[in-house]
Amino acid sequence: MGRLGRSSDKRNSNGPEQLTGVHASMEAIRAKRRKLRVLRVREGPQRPEVAAVVAAARQAGIPIESIADPQFAEFASGGGNPQGVVLEAEPLPELSLESLLNSIEAENPTLVALDGVEDPQNLGAIARVAEAAGVAGLILPKRRSAPLSPAVARASAGAIEWLPCARVPNLPRALNELKSNGFWVFGSEPEASLALFELPDRVLEGKRVVVFGAEGRGVRRGVERVLDYRVRIPLGGRVASLNVSSAAAVFLFELNRRSQLATLPKLPYK
């Protein structure tokens, strides 16, 4: 393995967060990647999904408080429908690139790097897609990137709880370090000459990192210079582009499909 930066792993220093909603709360309890302080539940009859969160919290030893309105609304003031549950939690840990790679068990993992994705809804939606596609981790720059906030947890339906995230000071340097460790680096760009469906099989059998840029601006020039392949998603309609989370879904699941086909034994023709 090539030499990697040894910046220490850390947690955000903004104090406890309020996770709202059934999915974000349940996945935080299940994933056990951060310290969970207390689950607050609105007083009154509980829907089955809320009762399931309460049961999971009780089994995990998390204190549970029953809160009457309007006090409950004060805890759930972070936006969106809290669905009757608010989970007070420490922030998600952010890893160094070295720690992220050391945590990966897959032989040929896929990573996702985001360049300038500052909207928490987009980050959450990408995290949800990436986790569903079996991505081993996210790489986020320290600047021009949304924090791992409760809004991201909610937008990801809790998927961010399962997805290790590395925060790097310089994204092009991190991508070069990954290349020195055997990763192919792909960039999703609408104007690229190479179509996603034209990627050669040989680059789909190894380790890879896929870079997605901000909507409108795309991948920055300094990041673009590091890419091994600039790849576009071929579109058959009249709309010029997909939003970044939709592009991530198409790109990541197509890579999964092609990489599985590339590793299957070739059957003889009859």
Backbone as CSV, one residue per row, in Angstrom:
resi,resn,N_x,N_y,N_z,CA_x,CA_y,CA_z,C_x,C_y,C_z
1,MET,0.837,-1.194,0.000,0.000,0.000,0.000,0.872,1.243,0.000
2,GLY,0.538,2.214,-0.819,1.306,3.441,-0.892,1.199,4.266,0.370
3,ARG,2.005,5.304,0.460,2.025,6.150,1.641,0.788,7.039,1.663
4,LEU,0.120,7.094,2.803,-1.088,7.899,2.947,-0.891,8.915,4.051
5,GLY,-1.623,10.033,3.928,-1.603,11.029,4.988,-2.142,10.459,6.281
6,ARG,-1.580,10.874,7.422,-1.936,10.311,8.710,-2.703,11.299,9.579
7,SER,-3.524,12.131,8.950,-4.330,13.033,9.752,-5.238,12.217,10.660
8,SER,-5.390,12.644,11.912,-6.105,11.854,12.904,-7.610,11.865,12.633
9,ASP,-8.254,10.750,13.034,-9.701,10.696,12.957,-10.276,11.638,14.001
10,LYS,-11.452,12.174,13.727,-12.016,13.130,14.676,-13.530,13.157,14.544
11,ARG,-14.133,13.793,15.530,-15.565,14.039,15.478,-15.775,15.540,15.315
12,ASN,-16.918,15.900,14.754,-17.262,17.315,14.692,-17.332,17.866,16.111
13,SER,-16.993,19.124,16.313,-16.873,19.692,17.649,-18.038,20.621,17.991
14,ASN,-19.174,20.411,17.344,-20.302,21.317,17.560,-21.265,20.844,18.638
15,GLY,-20.909,19.831,19.398,-21.784,19.350,20.454,-22.811,18.374,19.932
16,PRO,-23.734,17.942,20.804,-24.725,16.925,20.415,-25.671,17.426,19.331
17,GLU,-26.184,16.472,18.563,-27.116,16.765,17.473,-28.470,16.136,17.769
18,GLN,-29.491,16.661,17.133,-30.844,16.132,17.275,-31.250,15.464,15.966
19,LEU,-31.258,14.136,15.952,-31.703,13.395,14.781,-33.219,13.231,14.848
20,THR,-33.891,13.626,13.793,-35.348,13.538,13.783,-35.802,12.527,12.746
21,GLY,-36.910,11.882,13.049,-37.496,10.954,12.100,-37.180,9.508,12.435
22,VAL,-38.072,8.634,12.002,-37.978,7.219,12.330,-36.752,6.576,11.704
23,HIS,-36.518,6.816,10.403,-35.429,6.119,9.706,-34.064,6.556,10.213
24,ALA,-33.838,7.859,10.327,-32.540,8.342,10.802,-32.257,7.829,12.213
25,SER,-33.271,7.839,13.071,-33.084,7.384,14.446,-32.805,5.888,14.507
26,MET,-33.590,5.111,13.784,-33.420,3.658,13.819,-32.053,3.234,13.291
27,GLU,-31.609,3.819,12.169,-30.325,3.410,11.606,-29.161,3.844,12.490
28,ALA,-29.284,4.977,13.169,-28.234,5.378,14.110,-28.130,4.378,15.249
29,ILE,-29.256,3.886,15.733,-29.252,2.883,16.802,-28.663,1.573,16.297
30,ARG,-29.044,1.169,15.092,-28.571,-0.113,14.546,-27.087,-0.078,14.202
31,ALA,-26.625,1.030,13.630,-25.247,1.095,13.144,-24.221,1.183,14.277
32,LYS,-24.576,1.824,15.384,-23.695,1.922,16.560,-22.350,2.579,16.229
33,ARG,-22.378,3.593,15.368,-21.131,4.268,14.997,-20.916,5.569,15.767
34,ARG,-21.888,5.971,16.557,-21.729,7.174,17.356,-22.433,7.005,18.697
35,LYS,-22.034,7.827,19.655,-22.644,7.758,20.978,-24.042,8.365,20.924
36,LEU,-25.014,7.639,21.462,-26.412,8.081,21.467,-26.804,8.389,22.907
37,ARG,-27.285,9.600,23.148,-27.519,10.073,24.515,-28.903,9.759,25.047
38,VAL,-29.942,10.127,24.306,-31.300,9.935,24.799,-32.270,9.958,23.625
39,LEU,-33.289,9.119,23.689,-34.359,9.128,22.702,-35.575,9.797,23.328
40,ARG,-36.053,10.849,22.694,-37.245,11.558,23.173,-38.419,11.222,22.251
41,VAL,-39.526,10.851,22.871,-40.699,10.386,22.134,-41.893,11.239,22.533
42,ARG,-42.681,11.642,21.543,-43.887,12.405,21.837,-44.884,11.537,22.601
43,GLU,-45.447,12.110,23.657,-46.451,11.391,24.447,-47.674,11.050,23.599
44,GLY,-48.312,9.945,23.954,-49.530,9.558,23.265,-49.376,8.217,22.584
45,PRO,-50.408,7.772,21.886,-50.345,6.486,21.175,-49.203,6.486,20.157
46,GLN,-48.513,5.340,20.031,-47.367,5.227,19.140,-47.718,4.387,17.912
47,ARG,-47.326,4.897,16.749,-47.443,4.108,15.538,-46.453,2.944,15.603
48,PRO,-46.667,1.870,14.855,-45.780,0.704,14.928,-44.313,1.033,14.672
49,GLU,-44.045,1.932,13.700,-42.650,2.256,13.396,-41.989,3.019,14.529
50,VAL,-42.742,3.858,15.246,-42.190,4.556,16.407,-41.947,3.567,17.539
51,ALA,-42.891,2.661,17.747,-42.711,1.633,18.779,-41.475,0.786,18.497
52,ALA,-41.172,0.535,17.216,-39.985,-0.245,16.865,-38.705,0.502,17.233
53,VAL,-38.701,1.827,17.022,-37.531,2.626,17.405,-37.357,2.601,18.925
54,VAL,-38.446,2.746,19.651,-38.392,2.720,21.117,-37.851,1.377,21.599
55,ALA,-38.322,0.292,21.011,-37.855,-1.037,21.407,-36.366,-1.210,21.127
56,ALA,-35.917,-0.716,19.968,-34.492,-0.825,19.634,-33.646,-0.002,20.596
57,ALA,-34.120,1.202,20.941,-33.384,2.035,21.891,-33.318,1.377,23.265
58,ARG,-34.423,0.801,23.701,-34.446,0.138,25.009,-33.469,-1.043,25.032
59,GLN,-33.440,-1.816,23.950,-32.529,-2.954,23.884,-31.071,-2.497,23.870
60,ALA,-30.802,-1.341,23.270,-29.437,-0.810,23.209,-29.036,-0.069,24.478
61,GLY,-29.944,0.049,25.431,-29.618,0.730,26.682,-29.624,2.241,26.589
62,ILE,-30.334,2.796,25.621,-30.407,4.244,25.450,-31.544,4.788,26.309
63,PRO,-31.305,5.811,27.122,-32.397,6.384,27.917,-33.532,6.886,27.026
64,ILE,-34.761,6.731,27.506,-35.941,7.129,26.747,-36.761,8.092,27.593
65,GLU,-37.128,9.217,26.983,-37.963,10.210,27.661,-39.247,10.410,26.874
66,SER,-40.356,10.436,27.572,-41.652,10.736,26.955,-41.954,12.206,27.187
67,ILE,-42.126,12.960,26.099,-42.245,14.416,26.168,-43.604,14.834,25.609
68,ALA,-44.285,15.690,26.362,-45.584,16.201,25.916,-45.392,17.421,25.025
69,ASP,-46.346,17.648,24.130,-46.363,18.915,23.393,-46.731,20.027,24.378
70,PRO,-46.238,21.270,24.239,-45.399,21.734,23.129,-43.898,21.564,23.371
71,GLN,-43.508,20.973,24.526,-42.083,20.814,24.797,-41.397,19.947,23.747
72,PHE,-42.114,18.934,23.248,-41.517,18.069,22.236,-41.140,18.861,20.990
73,ALA,-41.970,19.813,20.626,-41.693,20.625,19.433,-40.386,21.387,19.563
74,GLU,-39.995,21.745,20.792,-38.729,22.459,20.996,-37.547,21.565,20.656
75,PHE,-37.614,20.292,21.013,-36.529,19.370,20.687,-36.501,19.045,19.196
76,ALA,-37.643,19.160,18.532,-37.749,18.786,17.125,-37.725,19.999,16.210
77,SER,-37.024,21.038,16.639,-37.044,22.298,15.886,-36.053,22.340,14.736
78,GLY,-35.399,21.213,14.440,-34.377,21.221,13.399,-34.909,21.167,11.993
79,GLY,-36.228,21.114,11.811,-36.803,21.093,10.466,-37.312,19.719,10.097
80,GLY,-38.342,19.714,9.275,-38.930,18.463,8.833,-39.871,17.892,9.874
81,ASN,-40.593,16.885,9.486,-41.522,16.206,10.375,-40.749,15.223,11.245
82,PRO,-40.728,15.416,12.573,-39.945,14.508,13.423,-40.554,13.133,13.563
83,GLN,-41.803,12.957,13.131,-42.486,11.659,13.170,-42.589,11.107,14.596
84,GLY,-42.537,12.003,15.575,-42.736,11.575,16.956,-41.496,11.132,17.692
85,VAL,-40.304,11.194,17.063,-39.069,10.769,17.732,-37.944,11.761,17.455
86,VAL,-37.147,12.036,18.483,-35.934,12.837,18.350,-34.835,12.114,19.120
87,LEU,-33.738,11.819,18.450,-32.623,11.103,19.062,-31.450,12.057,19.232
88,GLU,-31.072,12.315,20.491,-29.910,13.165,20.753,-28.653,12.304,20.648
89,ALA,-27.712,12.746,19.809,-26.546,11.927,19.493,-25.304,12.790,19.338
90,GLU,-24.152,12.171,19.562,-22.886,12.818,19.219,-22.734,12.821,17.702
91,PRO,-21.955,13.761,17.156,-21.760,13.792,15.701,-21.105,12.513,15.179
92,LEU,-21.337,12.224,13.920,-20.692,11.081,13.282,-19.181,11.282,13.217
93,PRO,-18.415,10.217,13.396,-16.955,10.353,13.264,-16.556,10.584,11.811
94,GLU,-15.495,11.358,11.624,-14.906,11.552,10.301,-13.510,10.939,10.324
95,LEU,-13.223,10.078,9.352,-11.984,9.325,9.313,-10.921,10.035,8.488
96,SER,-9.682,9.656,8.703,-8.626,9.991,7.754,-8.727,9.039,6.567
97,LEU,-8.092,9.388,5.468,-8.120,8.511,4.302,-7.481,7.170,4.635
98,GLU,-6.409,7.191,5.393,-5.729,5.955,5.780,-6.658,5.055,6.594
99,SER,-7.364,5.632,7.559,-8.277,4.833,8.375,-9.425,4.273,7.551
100,LEU,-9.925,5.058,6.608,-10.986,4.566,5.740,-10.521,3.338,4.973
101,LEU,-9.341,3.408,4.370,-8.843,2.277,3.596,-8.587,1.072,4.489
102,ASN,-8.085,1.311,5.687,-7.829,0.197,6.598,-9.109,-0.477,7.079
103,SER,-10.236,0.245,7.009,-11.509,-0.317,7.481,-12.223,-1.141,6.415
104,ILE,-11.738,-1.085,5.175,-12.433,-1.736,4.064,-12.078,-3.223,4.033
105,GLU,-13.099,-4.057,3.940,-12.897,-5.495,3.878,-12.980,-6.042,2.459
106,ALA,-13.680,-5.371,1.583,-13.846,-5.869,0.215,-12.517,-5.861,-0.522
107,GLU,-12.324,-6.852,-1.374,-11.071,-6.952,-2.124,-10.969,-5.855,-3.175
108,ASN,-12.050,-5.580,-3.868,-12.075,-4.558,-4.922,-13.202,-3.575,-4.636
109,PRO,-12.978,-2.668,-3.707,-14.067,-1.779,-3.284,-14.315,-0.644,-4.257
110,THR,-15.496,-0.063,-4.135,-15.831,1.191,-4.797,-15.946,2.280,-3.738
111,LEU,-15.304,3.416,-3.975,-15.431,4.597,-3.132,-16.097,5.701,-3.949
112,VAL,-16.708,6.639,-3.262,-17.295,7.813,-3.907,-16.646,9.060,-3.319
113,ALA,-16.168,9.944,-4.177,-15.617,11.233,-3.765,-16.515,12.342,-4.299
114,LEU,-16.774,13.322,-3.465,-17.642,14.432,-3.859,-16.828,15.718,-3.906
115,ASP,-16.966,16.436,-5.002,-16.211,17.667,-5.225,-17.176,18.852,-5.258
116,GLY,-17.296,19.541,-4.129,-18.110,20.753,-4.101,-19.584,20.510,-3.908
117,VAL,-19.988,19.366,-3.386,-21.405,19.100,-3.107,-21.711,19.683,-1.726
118,GLU,-22.311,20.861,-1.709,-22.522,21.589,-0.460,-23.956,21.516,0.057
119,ASP,-24.872,21.029,-0.737,-26.266,20.936,-0.311,-26.462,19.657,0.503
120,PRO,-26.931,19.755,1.755,-27.099,18.545,2.572,-28.110,17.570,2.001
121,GLN,-29.119,18.060,1.278,-30.086,17.157,0.664,-29.424,16.311,-0.420
122,ASN,-28.568,16.939,-1.225,-27.836,16.190,-2.247,-26.876,15.193,-1.621
123,LEU,-26.144,15.634,-0.587,-25.205,14.726,0.073,-25.951,13.534,0.665
124,GLY,-27.081,13.795,1.319,-27.852,12.704,1.893,-28.386,11.755,0.842
125,ALA,-28.881,12.302,-0.262,-29.410,11.446,-1.327,-28.311,10.598,-1.949
126,ILE,-27.130,11.169,-2.136,-26.001,10.407,-2.675,-25.589,9.320,-1.696
127,ALA,-25.553,9.643,-0.404,-25.189,8.641,0.604,-26.165,7.471,0.580
128,ARG,-27.445,7.769,0.407,-28.454,6.702,0.357,-28.222,5.796,-0.845
129,VAL,-27.950,6.395,-2.002,-27.671,5.618,-3.208,-26.385,4.812,-3.033
130,ALA,-25.332,5.460,-2.519,-24.037,4.804,-2.390,-24.105,3.604,-1.456
131,GLU,-24.776,3.759,-0.328,-24.885,2.656,0.619,-25.662,1.502,-0.003
132,ALA,-26.740,1.822,-0.733,-27.536,0.777,-1.385,-26.732,0.052,-2.458
133,ALA,-25.790,0.743,-3.096,-24.973,0.148,-4.153,-23.748,-0.581,-3.605
134,GLY,-23.597,-0.619,-2.284,-22.477,-1.337,-1.694,-21.176,-0.578,-1.679
135,VAL,-21.224,0.746,-1.802,-20.006,1.567,-1.757,-19.353,1.438,-0.382
136,ALA,-18.028,1.374,-0.369,-17.295,1.128,0.876,-17.054,2.391,1.697
137,GLY,-17.185,3.570,1.094,-16.966,4.789,1.860,-17.069,6.031,0.994
138,LEU,-17.261,7.178,1.668,-17.303,8.487,1.025,-16.023,9.247,1.325
139,ILE,-15.591,10.053,0.366,-14.455,10.950,0.557,-14.956,12.367,0.315
140,LEU,-14.798,13.220,1.330,-15.305,14.585,1.274,-14.170,15.558,1.530
141,PRO,-14.099,16.649,0.784,-13.081,17.673,1.073,-13.479,18.487,2.302
142,LYS,-12.477,19.049,2.956,-12.749,19.872,4.136,-13.467,21.157,3.765
143,ARG,-13.193,21.689,2.578,-13.852,22.898,2.103,-14.864,22.542,1.018
144,ARG,-15.856,23.423,0.878,-16.869,23.261,-0.164,-17.546,21.891,-0.091
145,SER,-17.938,21.514,1.118,-18.656,20.257,1.303,-19.596,20.399,2.485
146,ALA,-20.776,19.818,2.369,-21.737,19.862,3.467,-21.217,19.049,4.654
147,PRO,-21.457,19.511,5.877,-21.102,18.714,7.050,-22.027,17.512,7.187
148,LEU,-21.604,16.543,7.990,-22.430,15.362,8.238,-23.460,15.702,9.305
149,SER,-24.443,16.452,8.914,-25.410,17.048,9.832,-26.653,16.171,9.966
150,PRO,-27.541,16.507,10.923,-28.825,15.808,10.993,-29.629,15.899,9.699
151,ALA,-29.504,17.013,8.971,-30.201,17.126,7.682,-29.713,16.075,6.693
152,VAL,-28.414,15.786,6.710,-27.865,14.739,5.843,-28.378,13.373,6.282
153,ALA,-28.395,13.141,7.603,-28.899,11.867,8.112,-30.343,11.644,7.683
154,ARG,-31.135,12.695,7.767,-32.544,12.572,7.400,-32.710,12.372,5.895
155,ALA,-31.986,13.143,5.094,-32.101,13.018,3.638,-31.620,11.657,3.151
156,SER,-30.709,11.041,3.875,-30.199,9.721,3.493,-31.049,8.588,4.039
157,ALA,-32.131,8.918,4.771,-32.970,7.909,5.443,-32.134,7.030,6.358
158,GLY,-31.095,7.621,6.951,-30.241,6.895,7.885,-29.077,6.162,7.250
159,ALA,-28.958,6.174,5.912,-27.884,5.428,5.248,-26.505,5.958,5.621
160,ILE,-26.392,7.256,5.919,-25.097,7.842,6.265,-24.535,7.202,7.525
161,GLU,-25.394,6.624,8.375,-24.931,5.977,9.600,-24.059,4.759,9.304
162,TRP,-24.246,4.152,8.154,-23.525,2.930,7.797,-22.329,3.190,6.879
163,LEU,-22.197,4.397,6.390,-21.223,4.679,5.334,-20.028,5.447,5.904
164,PRO,-18.867,4.803,6.059,-17.699,5.517,6.585,-17.344,6.704,5.697
165,CYS,-16.973,7.827,6.323,-16.660,9.051,5.592,-15.281,9.553,5.980
166,ALA,-14.455,9.795,4.989,-13.140,10.398,5.205,-13.207,11.856,4.783
167,ARG,-12.651,12.725,5.599,-12.583,14.156,5.289,-11.131,14.478,4.977
168,VAL,-10.855,14.985,3.768,-9.473,15.196,3.329,-9.218,16.681,3.070
169,PRO,-7.999,17.164,3.346,-7.709,18.586,3.129,-7.546,18.958,1.665
170,ASN,-7.170,18.006,0.828,-6.906,18.294,-0.581,-7.395,17.113,-1.408
171,LEU,-8.488,17.296,-2.151,-9.084,16.176,-2.873,-8.193,15.651,-3.999
172,PRO,-7.577,16.491,-4.854,-6.694,15.937,-5.882,-5.550,15.116,-5.289
173,ARG,-4.969,15.579,-4.171,-3.888,14.821,-3.544,-4.407,13.472,-3.027
174,ALA,-5.602,13.476,-2.442,-6.174,12.220,-1.947,-6.421,11.249,-3.098
175,LEU,-6.906,11.759,-4.215,-7.149,10.886,-5.361,-5.838,10.328,-5.910
176,ASN,-4.790,11.128,-5.918,-3.482,10.612,-6.348,-2.972,9.533,-5.403
177,GLU,-3.230,9.699,-4.107,-2.830,8.674,-3.145,-3.594,7.378,-3.392
178,LEU,-4.870,7.503,-3.722,-5.649,6.315,-4.044,-5.124,5.640,-5.311
179,LYS,-4.740,6.435,-6.307,-4.176,5.863,-7.527,-2.892,5.092,-7.226
180,SER,-2.080,5.624,-6.303,-0.848,4.931,-5.942,-1.131,3.640,-5.188
181,ASN,-2.358,3.504,-4.679,-2.777,2.283,-3.997,-3.645,1.391,-4.876
182,GLY,-3.583,1.615,-6.183,-4.211,0.685,-7.119,-5.635,0.995,-7.514
183,PHE,-6.133,2.190,-7.203,-7.499,2.558,-7.566,-7.526,3.206,-8.948
184,TRP,-8.532,2.849,-9.751,-8.880,3.627,-10.929,-9.752,4.792,-10.472
185,VAL,-9.567,5.963,-11.086,-10.343,7.140,-10.708,-11.212,7.563,-11.886
186,PHE,-12.533,7.507,-11.671,-13.507,7.893,-12.693,-14.159,9.213,-12.291
187,GLY,-14.486,10.018,-13.273,-15.220,11.247,-13.025,-16.479,11.290,-13.868
188,SER,-17.598,11.619,-13.243,-18.855,11.741,-13.970,-18.964,13.154,-14.524
189,GLU,-18.922,13.271,-15.864,-18.963,14.576,-16.522,-19.896,14.512,-17.730
190,PRO,-20.894,15.379,-17.800,-21.878,15.316,-18.897,-21.274,15.496,-20.283
191,GLU,-20.146,16.214,-20.393,-19.568,16.496,-21.708,-18.454,15.541,-22.096
192,ALA,-18.194,14.498,-21.319,-17.103,13.571,-21.623,-17.384,12.813,-22.915
193,SER,-16.326,12.436,-23.627,-16.492,11.710,-24.886,-16.794,10.229,-24.660
194,LEU,-16.315,9.665,-23.553,-16.510,8.251,-23.268,-17.826,8.043,-22.530
195,ALA,-18.688,7.180,-23.070,-19.965,6.871,-22.429,-19.770,5.813,-21.352
196,LEU,-20.589,5.880,-20.332,-20.518,4.933,-19.227,-20.583,3.495,-19.713
197,PHE,-21.417,3.234,-20.707,-21.625,1.867,-21.179,-20.483,1.384,-22.072
198,GLU,-19.505,2.257,-22.345,-18.367,1.892,-23.198,-17.102,1.614,-22.404
199,LEU,-17.154,1.667,-21.072,-15.960,1.434,-20.269,-15.397,0.031,-20.536
200,PRO,-14.082,-0.084,-20.696,-13.499,-1.412,-20.941,-13.589,-2.301,-19.698
201,ASP,-13.748,-3.594,-19.925,-13.902,-4.538,-18.815,-12.712,-4.501,-17.857
202,ARG,-11.508,-4.287,-18.363,-10.317,-4.423,-17.533,-10.299,-3.432,-16.368
203,VAL,-10.944,-2.273,-16.517,-10.913,-1.295,-15.435,-12.053,-1.522,-14.440
204,LEU,-12.917,-2.487,-14.729,-14.048,-2.751,-13.847,-13.802,-3.925,-12.911
205,GLU,-12.641,-4.542,-13.002,-12.336,-5.701,-12.175,-11.535,-5.335,-10.928
206,GLY,-11.094,-4.081,-10.827,-10.246,-3.695,-9.712,-10.906,-2.698,-8.780
207,LYS,-10.069,-2.030,-7.991,-10.548,-1.006,-7.062,-10.824,0.281,-7.826
208,ARG,-11.829,1.041,-7.365,-12.183,2.251,-8.105,-12.780,3.295,-7.164
209,VAL,-12.620,4.547,-7.572,-13.258,5.671,-6.892,-13.950,6.512,-7.954
210,VAL,-15.191,6.882,-7.688,-15.984,7.666,-8.632,-16.178,9.059,-8.057
211,VAL,-15.866,10.078,-8.856,-15.951,11.472,-8.415,-17.182,12.124,-9.038
212,PHE,-17.988,12.743,-8.187,-19.146,13.507,-8.644,-18.956,14.955,-8.208
213,GLY,-19.215,15.883,-9.139,-19.076,17.298,-8.841,-20.407,17.939,-8.512
214,ALA,-20.336,19.207,-8.150,-21.549,19.958,-7.826,-22.392,20.156,-9.077
215,GLU,-23.711,20.224,-8.873,-24.601,20.466,-9.997,-24.309,21.841,-10.594
216,GLY,-24.250,21.880,-11.914,-23.961,23.131,-12.601,-22.477,23.333,-12.826
217,ARG,-21.689,23.311,-11.747,-20.250,23.564,-11.869,-19.477,22.315,-12.261
218,GLY,-19.911,21.156,-11.820,-19.233,19.909,-12.154,-17.923,19.742,-11.401
219,VAL,-17.086,18.885,-11.918,-15.784,18.594,-11.312,-14.815,19.732,-11.612
220,ARG,-14.105,20.191,-10.599,-13.162,21.299,-10.790,-11.961,20.863,-11.627
221,ARG,-11.298,21.847,-12.227,-10.190,21.564,-13.138,-9.063,20.789,-12.454
222,GLY,-8.720,21.178,-11.227,-7.644,20.477,-10.525,-7.965,19.025,-10.255
223,VAL,-9.226,18.718,-9.985,-9.656,17.331,-9.786,-9.705,16.609,-11.129
224,GLU,-10.168,17.296,-12.146,-10.296,16.690,-13.469,-8.954,16.178,-13.989
225,ARG,-7.873,16.890,-13.672,-6.545,16.477,-14.151,-6.102,15.142,-13.564
226,VAL,-6.672,14.744,-12.443,-6.279,13.506,-11.769,-7.034,12.296,-12.318
227,LEU,-8.153,12.517,-12.999,-9.016,11.417,-13.414,-8.321,10.495,-14.419
228,ASP,-8.545,9.200,-14.261,-8.128,8.241,-15.285,-9.126,8.213,-16.436
229,TYR,-10.417,8.344,-16.103,-11.465,8.304,-17.115,-12.514,9.365,-16.815
230,ARG,-12.802,10.190,-17.804,-13.946,11.105,-17.751,-15.092,10.406,-18.468
231,VAL,-16.214,10.257,-17.788,-17.285,9.404,-18.292,-18.604,10.162,-18.234
232,ARG,-19.393,10.033,-19.296,-20.726,10.635,-19.310,-21.788,9.544,-19.279
233,ILE,-22.943,9.910,-18.762,-24.110,9.034,-18.810,-24.882,9.389,-20.081
234,PRO,-25.020,8.466,-21.045,-25.741,8.800,-22.273,-27.229,9.016,-21.992
235,LEU,-27.748,10.122,-22.469,-29.145,10.484,-22.228,-29.923,10.405,-23.532
236,GLY,-31.117,9.816,-23.456,-31.920,9.658,-24.659,-33.058,10.643,-24.782
237,GLY,-33.228,11.488,-23.770,-34.332,12.432,-23.801,-33.891,13.834,-24.168
238,ARG,-34.758,14.796,-23.904,-34.483,16.186,-24.258,-33.872,16.984,-23.106
239,VAL,-33.896,16.426,-21.892,-33.299,17.106,-20.746,-31.788,16.950,-20.808
240,ALA,-31.071,18.038,-20.558,-29.630,18.051,-20.794,-28.822,17.275,-19.768
241,SER,-29.342,17.082,-18.555,-28.536,16.428,-17.538,-29.429,15.864,-16.437
242,LEU,-28.813,15.038,-15.570,-29.463,14.522,-14.374,-28.955,15.284,-13.169
243,ASN,-29.742,15.300,-12.076,-29.169,15.869,-10.861,-28.125,14.904,-10.318
244,VAL,-27.303,15.385,-9.388,-26.112,14.632,-9.004,-26.475,13.317,-8.327
245,SER,-27.545,13.265,-7.536,-27.890,12.006,-6.882,-28.438,10.994,-7.883
246,SER,-29.190,11.447,-8.883,-29.671,10.543,-9.926,-28.510,10.022,-10.761
247,ALA,-27.566,10.910,-11.068,-26.384,10.476,-11.812,-25.598,9.440,-11.013
248,ALA,-25.478,9.648,-9.713,-24.770,8.687,-8.870,-25.453,7.323,-8.905
249,ALA,-26.777,7.305,-8.871,-27.507,6.041,-8.900,-27.231,5.287,-10.197
250,VAL,-27.339,5.978,-11.334,-27.103,5.326,-12.619,-25.674,4.817,-12.696
251,PHE,-24.725,5.668,-12.330,-23.308,5.347,-12.469,-22.928,4.163,-11.580
252,LEU,-23.308,4.211,-10.308,-22.854,3.190,-9.355,-23.493,1.833,-9.626
253,PHE,-24.762,1.817,-9.964,-25.390,0.526,-10.220,-24.956,-0.060,-11.557
254,GLU,-24.631,0.781,-12.528,-24.078,0.271,-13.782,-22.687,-0.303,-13.557
255,LEU,-21.864,0.351,-12.732,-20.551,-0.209,-12.398,-20.700,-1.562,-11.713
256,ASN,-21.659,-1.662,-10.800,-21.911,-2.950,-10.149,-22.260,-4.027,-11.171
257,ARG,-23.164,-3.692,-12.062,-23.603,-4.671,-13.065,-22.455,-5.107,-13.956
258,ARG,-21.700,-4.125,-14.449,-20.601,-4.450,-15.366,-19.476,-5.199,-14.660
259,SER,-19.155,-4.825,-13.436,-18.066,-5.498,-12.729,-18.437,-6.940,-12.416
260,GLN,-19.712,-7.200,-12.119,-20.139,-8.577,-11.886,-20.073,-9.396,-13.166
261,LEU,-20.472,-8.787,-14.280,-20.381,-9.489,-15.560,-18.924,-9.778,-15.939
262,ALA,-18.043,-8.800,-15.637,-16.638,-8.951,-16.015,-15.951,-10.082,-15.262
263,THR,-16.439,-10.408,-14.076,-15.791,-11.450,-13.275,-16.459,-12.814,-13.406
264,LEU,-17.577,-12.893,-14.142,-18.232,-14.182,-14.352,-17.419,-15.033,-15.322
265,PRO,-17.394,-16.355,-15.131,-16.705,-17.200,-16.109,-17.387,-17.146,-17.461
266,LYS,-16.583,-17.102,-18.492,-17.116,-17.040,-19.855,-17.657,-18.405,-20.275
267,LEU,-18.938,-18.434,-20.629,-19.564,-19.682,-21.037,-19.305,-19.939,-22.518
268,PRO,-19.030,-21.178,-22.890,-18.802,-21.479,-24.319,-20.119,-21.375,-25.091
269,TYR,-19.999,-20.967,-26.355,-21.162,-20.943,-27.233,-21.556,-22.361,-27.608
270,LYS,-22.850,-22.617,-27.722,-23.323,-23.945,-28.166,-23.457,-23.967,-29.671
